[in-house]
Amino acid sequence: MKKALISFVIVLSTVFGVSWLNSTPVFAADNECDTSGSKFFSLKPWYAGLVEDDCSIKTPDGDADGIAKFVWTIVLNILFDVTVMVGYIAIIVIAWGGYLYMFSRGDVGRAERGKKTLIAAVIGLIIAMLASVIMNTISVILTGK
């Protein structure tokens, strides 16, 4: 039980520590509407790229292209956040698979289960990272920022 508790604390400190290192402090003198510093665990707000200078959300242009750009910006922001969360979950599963593998105590079945968990989690992490890069690229192309 003690080893499981120590492993759990290590996993939590790793996951939360990495995201806190990437956070940018927001000061009162900064532009209040700037969404780049208001990230929580590297997640974008759903309205990123849609805020005007007076902190209001832009209204979509009246034509079909303007409305489509507005909706796709929101969809891509949400999908980006989902892929980031999948990446965090994959990191936790990698730690769990490593725990299973390390503490298999010579049991071939548990060691094999740990290896399979590690391989699946690494593949999932790679897919999540690629999806996140693709979503961010599409978002930059779509919004021009």
C-alpha positions as CSV (number, residue, x, y, z in Angstrom):
1,M,0.0,0.0,0.0
2,K,2.9,2.3,0.8
3,K,4.5,1.8,-2.6
4,A,1.1,2.5,-4.3
5,L,0.7,5.7,-2.4
6,I,4.2,6.8,-3.3
7,S,3.7,6.0,-7.0
8,F,0.4,7.9,-7.0
9,V,2.0,11.0,-5.5
10,I,4.9,10.8,-8.0
11,V,2.4,10.6,-10.9
12,L,0.3,13.5,-9.7
13,S,3.3,15.7,-9.0
14,T,4.7,14.9,-12.5
15,V,1.5,15.6,-14.3
16,F,0.6,18.8,-12.4
17,G,4.2,20.0,-12.2
18,V,4.7,19.9,-16.0
19,S,1.5,21.9,-16.6
20,W,2.3,24.5,-13.9
21,L,5.8,25.0,-15.4
22,N,4.2,26.0,-18.7
23,S,1.7,28.4,-17.3
24,T,2.2,32.1,-17.9
25,P,1.4,34.5,-15.0
26,V,-1.3,37.1,-15.7
27,F,-0.8,40.6,-14.3
28,A,-3.3,43.4,-13.9
29,A,-1.3,45.7,-16.2
30,D,-1.6,43.2,-19.1
31,N,-4.4,43.3,-21.6
32,E,-7.4,41.8,-19.8
33,C,-8.7,40.3,-23.0
34,D,-5.5,38.4,-23.8
35,T,-6.4,34.7,-23.7
36,S,-2.8,33.5,-24.0
37,G,-2.1,33.8,-20.3
38,S,-5.4,32.4,-19.1
39,K,-4.7,28.8,-19.8
40,F,-5.4,26.1,-17.2
41,F,-3.3,23.0,-17.6
42,S,-2.4,24.3,-21.1
43,L,-6.0,24.2,-22.2
44,K,-7.3,26.9,-24.5
45,P,-10.5,28.7,-23.6
46,W,-13.3,28.0,-26.1
47,Y,-13.4,31.6,-27.2
48,A,-9.6,31.8,-28.0
49,G,-9.2,33.8,-31.2
50,L,-12.7,35.3,-31.0
51,V,-12.2,38.2,-28.5
52,E,-12.2,41.8,-29.6
53,D,-10.3,44.7,-27.9
54,D,-13.2,45.5,-25.6
55,C,-13.2,41.9,-24.2
56,S,-16.4,41.0,-26.0
57,I,-16.7,38.0,-28.3
58,K,-16.7,38.9,-32.0
59,T,-20.0,38.5,-33.8
60,P,-19.6,36.3,-36.9
61,D,-19.7,38.0,-40.3
62,G,-23.1,37.8,-41.9
63,D,-22.0,35.6,-44.8
64,A,-21.7,31.8,-44.7
65,D,-17.9,31.9,-44.7
66,G,-17.8,34.1,-41.6
67,I,-20.2,32.0,-39.6
68,A,-18.3,28.8,-40.7
69,K,-15.0,30.4,-39.6
70,F,-16.6,31.4,-36.2
71,V,-18.0,27.9,-35.6
72,W,-14.9,26.0,-36.7
73,T,-12.8,28.2,-34.4
74,I,-14.9,27.1,-31.4
75,V,-14.9,23.5,-32.5
76,L,-11.1,23.4,-33.0
77,N,-10.5,25.1,-29.6
78,I,-12.6,22.4,-27.9
79,L,-11.0,19.5,-29.9
80,F,-7.5,20.9,-29.0
81,D,-8.5,20.8,-25.3
82,V,-9.8,17.2,-25.7
83,T,-6.5,16.1,-27.3
84,V,-4.5,17.8,-24.5
85,M,-6.6,15.9,-21.9
86,V,-6.1,12.6,-23.7
87,G,-2.3,13.3,-23.6
88,Y,-2.5,13.8,-19.8
89,I,-4.5,10.6,-19.4
90,A,-1.9,8.8,-21.6
91,I,0.9,10.0,-19.3
92,I,-0.9,8.7,-16.3
93,V,-1.5,5.3,-18.0
94,I,2.2,5.2,-18.9
95,A,3.1,5.6,-15.3
96,W,0.5,2.9,-14.3
97,G,2.0,0.5,-16.9
98,G,5.5,1.2,-15.6
99,Y,4.2,0.5,-12.1
100,L,2.6,-2.8,-13.2
101,Y,5.8,-3.8,-15.0
102,M,8.2,-2.9,-12.2
103,F,6.2,-4.6,-9.5
104,S,5.3,-7.7,-11.3
105,R,7.6,-9.7,-9.0
106,G,8.5,-12.3,-11.6
107,D,4.9,-13.0,-12.6
108,V,5.1,-13.3,-16.4
109,G,1.4,-12.4,-16.8
110,R,1.6,-9.2,-14.8
111,A,4.9,-8.2,-16.6
112,E,3.2,-8.8,-20.0
113,R,0.2,-6.8,-18.9
114,G,2.5,-4.0,-17.9
115,K,4.3,-4.1,-21.3
116,K,1.0,-4.0,-23.2
117,T,-0.2,-1.1,-21.1
118,L,3.0,0.8,-21.7
119,I,2.9,0.2,-25.5
120,A,-0.8,1.1,-25.8
121,A,-0.3,4.3,-23.7
122,V,2.8,5.4,-25.7
123,I,0.9,4.9,-29.0
124,G,-2.0,6.9,-27.6
125,L,0.3,9.7,-26.5
126,I,1.8,9.9,-29.9
127,I,-1.6,10.0,-31.5
128,A,-2.8,12.7,-29.1
129,M,0.4,14.8,-29.7
130,L,-0.1,14.6,-33.5
131,A,-3.8,15.4,-33.2
132,S,-3.0,18.4,-31.1
133,V,-0.4,19.7,-33.6
134,I,-2.8,19.2,-36.4
135,M,-5.6,21.0,-34.6
136,N,-3.3,23.9,-33.7
137,T,-2.1,24.1,-37.3
138,I,-5.7,24.1,-38.7
139,S,-6.7,26.7,-36.1
140,V,-3.7,29.0,-37.1
141,I,-4.6,28.7,-40.8
142,L,-8.2,29.3,-40.1
143,T,-7.9,32.3,-37.8
144,G,-4.7,33.7,-39.3
145,K,-3.1,34.1,-35.9
